[in-house]
Amino acid sequence: FYVIGEVMNVALGLIVGSLIGWAAFVPLRMSSQRGVLGYLLLGAIGGGIGMQLASMVIGVPGIEDVRNVFSLLMAAATASACLITASMIESR
């Protein structure tokens, strides 16, 4: 069951990252050069990386609620960092 939980965490990270990517594109209109698919993919990659980092940082069993909130925040932060980095590279 541990493997299923890890797969669900990564899937949740991809969803959160995609939502961050969509939020960066649609309401803010950051850059239309990449398109909405590019932002969704960049956000999903960042969210997946963030969930993996969070599971490495907090590997203590028994604190599922705290770990999930921290994991979601870490996924959102790394997705945002990935999008910001891509925008900085593109504007260069």
N, C-alpha and C positions, 0 to 999 in steps of 0.2 A: 504493500500500500504506500510505502514511502516513495516509490518511483512515480506512482500516479500523482501524488501530491506535488512532486517537483515539476512534473509536466504541466500540471494545472497552474503552478506558480509562474512558469515561463509563459504559458498562454495568457495569463492575467497581465503579465508584464508587457507582452506584445499588444494587448488590447489597450492598456493604459498609455503606452507609447504612441500607438496609432491615434488615440484621442488627443494627445498633446500635439502630434503632428497636424491633425485636422484643425485644432484650435490655433495653431500658428499660421495656417494657410487661410482659412475661410474668414474668420472675423478680422484678423490683423492684416491680411493681404501682404505678407512679408515679401514674397518674391514669386512671381508667376512663371519664372523661367523654368523652374523644376517641375511645377505642376503639383496638383494635390496628391497624386500617386507617389511622387518623390518625397513629399513631406510625410505621408503615411508610412512609407518604408523606412525613412530615417528615424522617425519617432518609434516605430516598432523595434528596430534594431537597438536603439538606445534603451528602450524599456526592457527588452530581453536581457541586455547586458546588466542593467540596474538590478533586475530580479536575481540574476546569478551572483552579482556582488553582494547583495543583501543576504542571500542564503549562505555565502561564505563568511560574512561578518558576524551574523547572528545564527549560529548553528546549535543553539541550545534548545533541546526539545522541551515541550511543556508550556511554552509561552506563545502559543499560536496567534492570539489576538494582537499582541504587541509586535510580533514578527511580521504579520500581514500588513499592519499599518506602516511599519518601517519599510517593508519591501515595496509597498505602493509609493511611498514618498521617494524612495531611492530610484524606483523605475521612472517616476515623473521627473526627478532631477537629472538623471542621466539622459533621458530623452530630450529634455530641454537643452542640456549641454551639447548633445549631438547636433541638434538643430542650429544652435547658436554657432557652433564651430563650423558647420557647413555653410552658414550664411557669411561668416567671416572669411572663409576660404573663397567663396564665390565672389565677394565684393573686392577681393584683392586683385 
